[in-house]
Amino acid sequence: MSQDAEAQPVEVRVTLPHQLQELARVEHEICLRVTGPVTQRSILDALESAHPALRGTIRDHEGRRRPKVRIFACSEDVSHDSPDDLLPAEIASGREPLFILGAISGG
């Protein structure tokens, strides 16, 4: 990705789990404008800016992903990647959504 492309805002798609859709009062998939490199951090910053009710739900107040939340890009779990790693071009172009899911635990 060139520097010029990074400076232009892009529209990305994000799919949220039902409980976060209800909290943010949005539909299953939302579109966000992201300026700069398309990373987990830049998408979550845009998401929390557009929907302040989500602050503290996906990330804690120090910006760390909550343990029971998983993030998928192009069917790959990127939850443990650096939040500043570039996401795939399919996410950055809006062709594929970034999926945010609640992990299931228990026995």
C-alpha positions in Angstrom: 0.0 0.0 0.0 1.4 3.4 -1.0 1.7 6.3 1.3 -1.0 8.2 -0.8 -3.4 5.3 -0.3 -2.8 5.3 3.4 -3.7 9.0 3.7 -7.0 8.6 1.9 -10.0 7.5 4.0 -11.3 4.1 3.2 -14.6 2.5 4.0 -14.3 -0.8 5.9 -17.1 -3.2 7.0 -17.4 -4.6 10.5 -19.7 -7.4 11.7 -20.6 -7.3 15.4 -22.1 -10.0 17.6 -25.8 -9.5 18.5 -25.2 -8.2 22.0 -22.9 -5.4 20.7 -25.3 -4.6 17.9 -28.0 -4.0 20.5 -25.7 -1.9 22.6 -24.6 0.3 19.7 -28.1 0.2 18.1 -26.8 -0.9 14.7 -27.5 -3.6 12.2 -25.4 -6.8 11.9 -22.8 -5.1 9.6 -21.7 -1.5 9.8 -19.5 0.6 7.5 -16.8 2.8 9.0 -14.4 5.4 7.4 -10.8 4.8 8.4 -8.0 7.2 7.7 -4.4 5.9 7.5 -3.2 2.3 7.7 -6.1 -0.2 8.1 -5.3 -2.0 11.3 -7.2 -3.5 14.2 -6.4 -0.4 16.2 -7.6 2.1 13.5 -10.8 0.2 12.9 -11.6 -0.1 16.6 -10.8 3.6 17.1 -13.2 4.5 14.3 -15.8 2.1 15.7 -15.6 3.5 19.2 -15.6 7.0 17.9 -18.7 6.4 15.8 -20.5 4.3 18.5 -19.3 5.5 22.0 -21.5 2.9 23.7 -19.0 0.3 22.6 -16.1 1.9 24.5 -14.8 -0.6 27.0 -16.6 -3.6 25.4 -14.1 -4.9 22.8 -11.0 -3.3 24.4 -10.4 -2.4 28.0 -9.8 1.3 28.8 -6.1 0.8 28.3 -6.8 -0.3 24.7 -6.1 -4.0 25.1 -8.5 -6.5 23.5 -10.7 -8.2 26.1 -9.9 -11.9 26.6 -13.3 -13.1 25.5 -13.3 -11.2 22.3 -12.0 -12.6 19.0 -11.3 -10.7 15.8 -11.3 -12.4 12.4 -10.0 -11.1 9.1 -10.6 -13.2 6.0 -11.4 -16.3 8.1 -8.2 -15.9 10.1 -8.1 -15.3 13.8 -6.0 -12.1 14.2 -6.9 -11.6 17.8 -3.4 -12.2 19.0 -1.7 -10.2 16.2 -0.3 -6.8 17.0 -3.2 -4.2 16.9 -0.9 -2.2 14.6 -0.3 -4.9 12.0 -1.8 -4.1 8.6 -5.0 -6.1 7.9 -5.5 -7.9 4.5 -6.3 -5.9 1.4 -9.8 -7.5 1.3 -10.6 -5.8 4.7 -9.0 -2.5 3.7 -10.9 -2.4 0.4 -14.2 -3.3 2.0 -14.6 -6.5 0.0 -14.6 -8.5 3.2 -15.8 -7.5 6.7 -13.8 -7.7 9.9 -15.6 -10.0 12.2 -15.7 -9.3 15.9 -17.0 -12.3 18.0 -17.5 -13.2 21.6 -15.5 -16.3 22.6 -17.4 -19.2 24.1 -16.0 -20.8 27.2 -17.1 -23.4 29.6 -17.6 -27.1 29.6 
